[in-house]
C-alpha cells in the first residue's frame, strides 16, 4: 500500500471483464479501495453526474455504444474535475490525438496505459495526479476587465519579463525573449495571454506594444553598456501587421535608443498573417530591409506553415513548446520535431526550441542539433531588475549549459 493513494476514488470503464479485473487488483494492491466498475460506457454515463466525486476515471476507448471519446466529451460538458487515464491497445497516433483533445478541454490527462499493462505502469500515472489541478487552473485564469487594463497602462503596471535564450552548442547566453506581464495590485502577476486578447479587441494593443518596445530598448541598451551583447526577441500583435508605417516606427525607436535593428528579433505567429497576407509580406519584407530579424513563432500550430516559410523572409523558426513537451515519450511528436529542425537547417534558419523544461528536453534538442533553447530548465521569465544579476551570476560561476 502506498501512502496518499488511499483517499482516491476511481471509476473503471471497460467492456472487457478481464481488463477490469486486472486493473482493479492492481489498484487495490496500490492501496486504492474506493472503486466503481462499469463494463459498458452507458453505465459509466449514469455514474458520471454533476454531483459525482471521482478523482480519476480509467476508460477504454473502443467500446460499443458510447465510445471513450464521447465519454470524455460528457466529462467536459459536465465540467467534472476528475482526472483521466486511457486504457487502450489502439494505435498510439489515435491515443495521442485524444490526449491532446482532453488537454485542450482543460481536463487533467494523466496518460495512457497500453493493454496489456503492468502495475508499475498504473503507479507511474497515479503519481501524476494533482489534487489541486482545478484550483490551479482557475488561478491561472484571472478575470480582468478592460477598465482594469486601461488603469494598468496609466499606472505602468504592464512591463516586460525576460527569458534567456541559450546557444545549445556552447551553452552560452545568446539572446532573450521579452514577455509582457501585468503586476496587478490585487490579483498578482498576470501573463500576456490573459489580457492581451482583451486589449486587442478594445484597441489598446498599439499603446501597450509601443510601451513594451520602448521598455525593451532601454533595457537592451543598459545590458550593452554592461558588456552583454545579445539579441532581444519581442512579439507583435496581428493588428500591427495592418500598419504600413510599422517599419518606420520601429526604425525610429531603435535609432532613438541607439540600438542596431539587427539586435531586435520580431516574432509573429503563423495565424497572425492569415487576414491580409499581401500587406503582411509588404511590412515584414521592409522590416528585413531595415535590418530587423524575423521569427515565426509557435511553428507547427498555425495554417499553411510551408507557404509562410517560402513567402516571408524569416531568419528564425521557433518550434512550439507542445512538440518539445511530448517528444520524449511520443514517437509522432519526436519525428515532427526532428523534421522541423532538419527543415530549418535546409532553409538556413536559426531553430529555437521553446518549452525546454527538463534535462531530458535539453538532451533531446542537443542531440537533434537545434540551435537555441529557452525554457524553465534554463530560467523562468524574470523582471528586468533580475536579468543582469542572473547573467553575471552565470558568468561568475562559469556555468554554461552543455559546455
C-alpha positions in Angstrom: 0.0 0.0 0.0 1.3 3.4 -0.9 0.6 6.3 1.4 -1.6 9.0 -0.3 -3.4 6.8 -2.7 -6.0 5.5 -0.1 -8.2 8.6 -0.4 -8.5 8.3 -4.2 -11.9 7.4 -5.6 -11.8 5.8 -9.1 -14.2 4.8 -11.8 -13.1 1.9 -14.1 -14.8 1.7 -17.6 -14.0 -1.2 -20.0 -16.1 -3.7 -21.9 -13.5 -6.4 -21.3 -14.1 -8.1 -17.9 -10.5 -9.4 -17.8 -9.1 -6.0 -18.2 -11.4 -4.7 -15.4 -10.4 -7.5 -13.1 -6.6 -6.9 -13.6 -6.9 -3.1 -13.2 -9.0 -3.5 -10.1 -6.5 -5.9 -8.5 -3.6 -3.6 -9.3 -5.3 -0.5 -7.9 -6.2 -2.4 -4.7 -2.5 -3.5 -4.4 -1.6 0.1 -4.6 -3.9 1.0 -1.7 -6.9 2.2 -3.6 -10.2 0.7 -2.4 -12.8 3.2 -3.4 -13.5 1.7 -6.8 -16.6 1.7 -9.0 -16.6 -0.6 -12.0 -18.6 -0.3 -15.2 -18.4 -2.9 -18.0 -20.0 -0.6 -20.5 -19.9 3.2 -21.2 -23.6 3.7 -20.8 -23.4 2.6 -17.2 -20.5 4.9 -16.8 -22.5 7.9 -18.0 -25.1 7.2 -15.3 -22.3 7.2 -12.7 -20.7 10.4 -14.1 -23.2 13.0 -12.9 -22.7 16.7 -11.8 -22.6 15.6 -8.2 -20.2 12.7 -8.7 -16.9 12.9 -6.8 -14.5 10.7 -8.7 -10.8 11.6 -8.6 -9.7 9.5 -11.6 -11.6 7.8 -14.5 -9.8 4.9 -16.2 -11.5 4.4 -19.5 -11.2 2.2 -22.6 -11.6 3.9 -26.0 -13.2 1.4 -28.3 -16.4 0.3 -26.7 -19.8 -0.5 -28.1 -22.5 2.2 -27.8 -20.8 5.2 -26.3 -17.0 5.2 -27.1 -14.3 6.7 -25.0 -14.2 9.9 -26.9 -17.9 10.5 -26.2 -17.3 9.7 -22.6 -14.5 12.4 -22.5 -17.0 14.9 -24.0 -19.5 14.0 -21.4 -17.0 14.7 -18.6 -16.1 18.0 -20.2 -19.7 19.2 -20.7 -20.5 18.5 -17.1 -17.3 20.3 -16.0 -16.3 17.4 -13.8 -13.0 17.7 -12.0 -11.9 14.1 -12.4 -8.6 13.2 -14.0 -8.4 10.8 -16.9 -6.4 7.7 -17.8 -6.9 6.0 -21.2 -6.7 2.2 -21.1 -6.3 1.0 -24.7 -4.4 -1.0 -27.2 -5.3 1.3 -30.1 -2.9 2.9 -32.5 -0.6 5.3 -30.5 -1.4 8.1 -33.0 -5.1 7.8 -32.1 -4.3 7.9 -28.4 -2.1 10.9 -28.9 -4.9 12.8 -30.7 -7.3 12.1 -27.9 -4.8 13.1 -25.2 -4.5 16.5 -27.0 -8.3 16.7 -27.1 -8.6 16.1 -23.4 -5.9 18.7 -22.6 -7.5 21.3 -24.9 -10.7 20.9 -23.0 -8.9 21.6 -19.7 -9.1 18.1 -18.4 -6.3 16.7 -16.2 -5.0 14.0 -18.5 -2.6 11.7 -16.7 -1.6 9.5 -19.6 -2.4 6.2 -21.3 -1.6 2.6 -20.5 -1.5 0.1 -23.3 -3.0 -3.3 -23.0 -1.5 -5.5 -21.6 -0.2 -3.3 -18.8 1.8 -3.8 -15.6 1.2 -2.5 -12.1 4.1 -0.1 -12.4 2.6 1.5 -15.4 -0.5 2.3 -13.4 1.5 3.5 -10.4 3.5 6.0 -12.6 0.3 7.6 -13.8 -1.1 7.8 -10.3 1.9 9.9 -9.1 1.0 12.5 -11.7 -2.4 13.1 -10.2 -2.7 16.7 -8.9 -5.5 17.1 -6.3 -5.3 20.9 -6.7 -5.5 20.8 -10.5 -8.8 22.6 -10.7 -7.8 25.3 -8.2 -4.6 25.9 -10.1 -6.4 26.0 -13.4 -8.8 28.7 -12.0 -5.9 30.6 -10.5 -4.3 30.7 -13.9 -7.4 32.3 -15.5 -7.8 35.6 -13.7 -10.9 37.6 -14.6 -9.9 41.1 -15.7 -11.8 43.9 -17.3 -10.9 46.4 -20.0 -11.2 49.3 -17.4 -8.5 47.5 -15.3 -6.2 47.2 -18.3 -6.7 51.0 -19.0 -5.7 51.7 -15.4 -2.8 49.3 -15.7 -1.4 51.3 -18.7 -1.8 54.6 -16.8 -0.1 53.1 -13.7 2.7 51.4 -15.7 1.8 48.1 -14.2 2.4 46.3 -17.5 6.1 45.5 -18.1 8.4 43.1 -19.9 9.8 40.0 -18.3 12.8 38.4 -19.9 13.5 34.7 -20.6 17.1 33.8 -21.5 17.9 32.0 -24.8 20.9 29.7 -24.8 23.1 28.5 -27.7 22.7 24.7 -27.5 26.1 24.0 -28.9 28.1 26.2 -26.5 25.6 26.6 -23.6 26.2 30.4 -23.6 23.6 33.2 -23.4 22.8 34.4 -26.9 19.6 36.3 -26.5 16.4 36.9 -24.5 12.7 37.0 -25.3 10.5 39.8 -23.9 7.2 38.6 -22.5 4.5 41.1 -21.3 3.4 40.7 -17.7 1.0 42.7 -15.7 1.7 43.3 -12.0 -1.9 43.6 -10.8 -2.2 45.2 -7.4 -4.6 42.6 -6.0 -4.6 39.7 -8.5 -0.8 39.2 -8.6 1.3 38.6 -11.7 -0.8 38.1 -14.9 0.7 36.8 -18.1 0.1 38.2 -21.6 -2.3 35.5 -22.8 -4.8 36.6 -20.1 -5.0 40.2 -21.0 -3.6 40.9 -24.5 -6.6 39.4 -26.4 -8.9 41.7 -24.5 -6.6 44.7 -25.2 -6.6 43.8 -28.9 -10.4 43.7 -29.0 -10.7 47.2 -27.4 -8.0 49.0 -29.4 -5.4 49.2 -26.7 -2.8 46.9 -28.1 -0.9 49.6 -30.1 -0.4 51.6 -26.9 0.8 48.5 -24.9 3.0 47.4 -27.8 4.7 50.8 -28.1 5.3 51.0 -24.4 6.8 47.4 -24.2 9.1 48.0 -27.1 10.4 51.3 -25.6 10.9 49.5 -22.3 12.8 46.7 -24.1 15.1 49.1 -26.0 16.0 50.8 -22.8 16.9 47.5 -21.1 18.9 46.3 -24.1 20.9 49.5 -24.2 21.7 49.1 -20.5 22.8 45.5 -21.0 25.1 46.5 -23.9 26.7 49.1 -21.6 27.4 46.3 -19.2 29.1 44.2 -21.9 26.2 41.9 -22.6 25.8 41.7 -26.3 22.7 39.7 -27.0 19.6 39.8 -29.3 16.1 40.7 -27.9 13.0 39.0 -29.3 9.7 40.7 -29.0 6.2 39.5 -30.0 4.0 41.7 -32.1 0.2 41.6 -32.3 -1.5 40.6 -35.6 -3.1 44.1 -35.5 0.4 45.6 -36.0 0.5 43.9 -39.4 -2.2 46.3 -40.6 0.1 49.3 -40.2 2.2 50.0 -43.3 4.2 52.5 -41.2 5.4 49.8 -38.8 8.9 49.6 -40.3 9.4 53.3 -39.9 8.0 53.4 -36.3 10.4 50.5 -35.2 13.3 52.0 -37.0 12.8 55.4 -35.4 12.5 53.9 -32.0 15.7 51.8 -32.4 17.6 54.8 -33.6 16.3 57.0 -30.7 17.7 54.4 -28.2 20.9 53.8 -30.1 20.0 50.1 -30.9 21.0 48.4 -34.1 17.9 46.9 -35.8 19.9 43.6 -36.1 19.7 43.1 -32.4 15.9 43.1 -32.4 14.0 40.0 -33.5 10.3 40.5 -34.3 8.3 37.4 -33.5 4.9 36.7 -35.1 2.7 33.6 -35.2 1.5 31.9 -38.3 -2.1 32.8 -37.5 -1.3 36.5 -37.4 -0.6 36.6 -41.1 -3.9 35.0 -42.3 -6.1 38.0 -42.7 -4.2 40.0 -45.3 -1.1 38.2 -46.4 0.0 40.7 -49.1 0.1 43.5 -46.5 2.0 41.3 -44.1 4.6 40.4 -46.7 4.9 44.1 -47.6 5.5 45.1 -43.9 7.8 42.2 -43.0 9.9 42.4 -46.1 10.5 46.1 -45.4 11.4 45.3 -41.8 14.1 42.9 -43.1 15.4 45.6 -45.5 15.8 47.9 -42.4 17.9 45.2 -40.7 15.4 43.7 -38.2 15.3 39.9 -37.8 12.0 38.0 -38.2 11.0 34.9 -36.3 8.0 32.7 -37.0 6.7 31.8 -33.5 4.7 28.6 -32.4 5.7 26.9 -35.6 3.5 23.9 -36.4 0.4 25.2 -34.7 -0.9 27.5 -37.5 -2.0 27.1 -41.1 -0.1 26.7 -44.3 3.3 26.8 -42.5 5.3 25.9 -45.5 3.7 28.6 -47.6 4.7 31.2 -44.9 8.3 29.9 -44.9 8.6 30.4 -48.7 6.8 33.7 -48.9 8.2 35.7 -46.0 12.0 36.3 -45.3 12.3 34.8 -41.9 15.6 34.4 -40.1 14.4 32.1 -37.4 11.9 29.4 -36.7 10.6 28.7 -33.2 9.3 25.2 -32.5 6.1 25.3 -30.5 6.6 24.0 -26.9 3.9 21.3 -27.4 6.3 19.3 -29.7 9.1 19.6 -27.1 6.8 18.6 -24.2 5.6 15.4 -25.8 8.6 14.4 -27.9 10.4 12.4 -25.2 7.6 9.9 -24.9 5.6 10.3 -28.1 7.0 9.0 -31.3 4.9 11.2 -33.6 5.9 14.4 -31.8 9.6 13.4 -31.9 9.5 12.7 -35.6 7.8 16.1 -36.2 10.5 17.8 -34.1 13.3 16.1 -36.0 11.7 17.0 -39.3 11.3 20.6 -38.3 14.9 21.0 -37.1 16.0 19.4 -40.4 13.8 21.8 -42.4 15.1 24.8 -40.6 18.7 23.8 -41.3 18.0 23.2 -45.0 16.4 26.7 -45.2 19.3 28.2 -43.4 17.1 29.4 -40.5 18.1 29.5 -36.8 16.0 26.9 -35.0 14.7 27.8 -31.5 13.2 25.2 -29.1 10.7 26.7 -26.7 9.5 25.0 -23.5 12.7 23.2 -22.6 11.7 22.4 -19.0 13.7 19.3 -18.1 17.2 18.0 -18.5 15.8 15.3 -20.8 14.4 18.1 -23.0 17.8 19.8 -23.2 19.5 16.5 -24.1 16.9 15.9 -26.8 17.2 19.3 -28.5 21.0 19.0 -28.2 21.0 15.6 -29.8 18.9 17.0 -32.7 21.4 19.9 -33.1 18.8 22.6 -32.5 20.5 26.0 -32.4 18.9 27.8 -29.5 16.8 26.7 -26.5 14.7 28.5 -23.9 12.5 27.3 -21.1 12.2 26.7 -17.3 15.2 24.3 -17.4 17.4 27.4 -18.2 15.4 30.0 -16.4 11.8 31.3 -15.9 11.0 34.7 -17.3 12.3 37.4 -14.9 11.8 41.1 -14.4 14.4 43.5 -15.8 15.9 44.2 -12.4 16.8 40.5 -12.1 18.2 39.8 -15.6 21.6 41.5 -15.2 22.3 39.8 -11.8 21.3 36.5 -13.3 23.7 36.9 -16.3 26.6 38.0 -14.0 25.9 35.1 -11.7 26.1 32.7 -14.6 29.4 34.3 -15.8 30.9 34.4 -12.3 30.1 30.7 -11.6 31.3 29.7 -15.1 28.0 28.0 -15.7 27.4 27.1 -19.3 24.8 24.5 -20.2 26.2 21.8 -22.4 29.8 23.1 -22.1 
